[in-house]
Amino acid sequence: MTDARKRDCWTAANIPSQRGRVIVITGTAGLGYECALALARAGAEIIFAGRDRVRGETSIGLIREKIPGAILHFEQLDLAELSSVEACGEQLRARCERIDVLINNAAVIMSPRRQVTKDGFELQFGTNYLGHFALTANLMPLLRKGDDSRVVNVCALAANRGKINFDDLQSEREYKPMAAYGQSKLANLIFSIELHRRSMAEQWGIQSIAAHPGLARSDLSARGINRSEENKVPLLFRLLGSLVLHSGEQGALPLLFAATAPEAKSGMYYGPGGLGETKGFPASAKVPRSARTESIATRLWDVSEQLTHTRYDAL
């Protein structure tokens, strides 16, 4: 592995002081919790944005037990409902003078049967990608006021096998759980790189960086399905156990690197540096060819603005 690829043993201890910085994280448990804990320890003000207020307040309480002086808030957000995304944006614009980092982390994974969001989008594409695309647009005015502003889009190894099926974006003709999940995560990666291009071209002053956790233990589960179906997803990962998965704390490191490290570059993609990018310390990640194809990125961006009724150039 070359020196350019490997980031030797970068850990949460390497996070620069985040005192005075405002960081929004979608998702209140799993990787979101691990990121919030490390960033609060570094002095950041954390805003958890999620569906479940009880879970969010529980995570805030756990962090405050470890870090008594931590500054944390909860903001209601359902990424599967565009009206909730818009309402969250309005609340944050009223509460905050600026946002320095947005970590688009929350996700649902491999719902066994096709489901749709409140707006009729396939659940994974709508939640994992379109919801974050719209949220980022709503928070652009605050991000443009931030200091060293960064948007971190959380992807997954599944993006490597993903394909943007413009003829069936919502999986109406054929639904395969992994294909739908891979498409949503590839879309996040394409969005991250295209946001970088547009920020540079339009001088928005925002760094856009993608990251993935490798194979990390987390509490990702499909939204809105019954308990017997929901348990099918975590069971697979529990069976793999420590032989394949690394901890949520370790999985959060590429996200934290993207969010805070001075050497993290806009337009780049980071993940674990170990074998197959499954485990290890943060390093440059492989970018699939489709994520580097500007014609695909432009088309996806245009479609996403139409579907979410957002316009970045109007903000």
Secondary structure, DSSP 4 states (H G I P E B T S, - for coil): --TTTB-TT--GGGPPP-TT-EEEEE-SSTHHHHHHHHHHHTT-EEEEEES-HHHHHHHHHHHHHH-TT-EEEEEE--TT-HHHHHHHHHHHHHH-S--SEEEE-------SS--B-TTS-BHHIIIIIIHHHHHHHHHHHHHTTSSS-EEEEE--GGGGG----TTSTT-SS---HHHHHHHHHHHHHHHHHHHHHHHHHHT---EEEEE---SB------TT--HHHHTHHHHHHHHHGGGT-B-HHHHTHHHHHHHH-TT--TT-EEEE-SGGGSSSSEEE-PPPGGGG-HHHHHHHHHHHHHHHT--GGG-
